[in-house]
């Protein structure tokens, strides 16, 4: 009887340990490492005409280095544009105020994230700042629609070359 009870307690301990491990793994995979403290951040926002498949929790990067996360996405009721709020780590507090933000895609069909390109001003982004220079997401469906609509013209070869050139330029700028 006593040996059975000790075995039940041991099994219960390992079950609790397994649940805790799954919980930790869930937050690691979701890239929410900063849950429960983490780095201090400051909040910055930007408005985009089209965010494509950008989601809350997506990374914010500068020169390919993750510097923060997308906190919230909403619609601005006056401009009807998507307002993206980002949390940026305090260790990156020297980002120029005239920096620009682009919605980029990891790979050809990967997840979308925000890439920040620094400007040249001496003033820096701070809590509550808004990035005004933005570039919306490249939506593949829109490019295909434009290509198909352009097929109604007389010089199809030129329009095809232009469409392929634009697609190549936009994909190259994401590298």
N, C-alpha and C positions, 0 to 999 in steps of 0.2 A: 504493500500500500504506500509506504513512504518513498520507495524507489520510483513508483509510478508518478507520484506527485512531483518529484524532482525532475523527472523526464518531461512532464507537462510544462513546468516552469522553463526548462531549457529550450523546449520547442517554441514556447511563447516568446522568449527572448530573441530567438533567431527570426521569428516572423516579424517582430517589431523592428529588428535590425534591417531586414529586407525591405519593409515599407519605407523606412528612413532612407535607404539607399535609392529606392525608386524616386522618392521625393527630391533628393539632391540631384539625381540624374535628369529629372524633368526640367528643373531650373537651369541646369548646365546646357542642355540641348536647346532650350528656348532662349538661350543667351541672356538670361536674367540673372547674371552673376551678382549683381549689385543688390539683390533682395536682402533686406535686413541690414542696412548700413551702407556699406560700399563707399565709393568715391563721392565726394561732394560735387554737385553739378550746378550749372546755371542754365536757365531756360531761354531759348531763342526760337523765333517763329519765322515762317516764310509762306508766301501764297503762291500757288501754282494753278495754271489753267486746267491741267490734267495730271493726276498722280498715277495713272495706270493701275498697277497692282501693288502699290506701296501699302504697307501695313504698319500698324503700331508695333513697336519693338524692332523694326528694321534698323540696321546700323547707319550711323552717320560717319563718313570718313573724310580725311584730309590727306592727300598724297598717298592714298591706299591704306592708311592707318586708321583703325576704328577709334573715334574720339568721343562717340556718344551714341544715343539711341533715339528713335522717333518715339515721342511720348504719346501724342494725340493727333488725330486727324479730324477736322470738322469743316463745315461750310461757312464761309463768311457771309452773313445775311445781306450785306450791302453790295459786295462785288460778285457774289455767287462763285467765288473761286475756292479751291480747297486750301484750308489753312492748316499747315503742318507745324506742330510744336515739337521741338527737339530738346533733349537734355544733353548738354555737352560737359565733359569732365572739366573740373576747375584747373587741372594741370595744363589745359589748352586754352588759357585765358587771354592769350596774345594774338587772337585771330583778328585781322583788320576788319573794321566796320563796313568797308565797301566790298567785302567778299561776296562771291556768287554761289548759288546752290543749284545743283542739277540732280535730276532723278536719273540714276543709272541702273543698268541691269548687269548682274554678275553672270558672265557668259552670254550665249545667244538667247537662251530661254530661262535663265536663272532668276533668283529672287531680286527684287528691286531694292535699292538703297539710295541714300542721299550722299552725293559727293560735294564737298565744299572746296572751292578754288579761292585762295587768298587774294585779297586786293592789295593796295599799296598805301592805305591811309595810316596815320600814326594813332588814330583813335581805334579802340578795340571793342569787339562785341561784348556786351555785358548782360546780366539778367534782365529780360524783358525786351531786348533788342529785336529788330525785325530785319531779315535779309531781304532786300528789295530786288536784287538782280537774280532772277530765277529762270530755269529752263525746264519745261515740263517733260514728262516721260515720253519716250518714243513708243507709240502704240503701233505694233506691227499691222494690225487690222486696218488702221487708217492709211498706212503706206500702201497696202495692197489695194484699198479702195481708190486711192489717188491714181495708182498705176492703171487700174482697170478703167477708170474714167478718162484717163489720158489716151486710151486706145481708140477713142472716137475721132481723133484728129488725123490729118493727112500724113504727117511725118512720124510714123510710129517708131521707126528705128531711133530717131533722135530723142523722142520722149522716153523710150525704153532705156537708152543710155543715160539720160538725166536721172531717171528713177533709180537705176542701179547705182549710179554715182552718189546720189544722196544717201542711199542705204549704206553704201560702203563708208562714206564719210562719217555717218552717225555711229556706225559700229566701231570705226577706228578711233573716234573721239572717246569711246568708253574704255579704252585700254589704259 
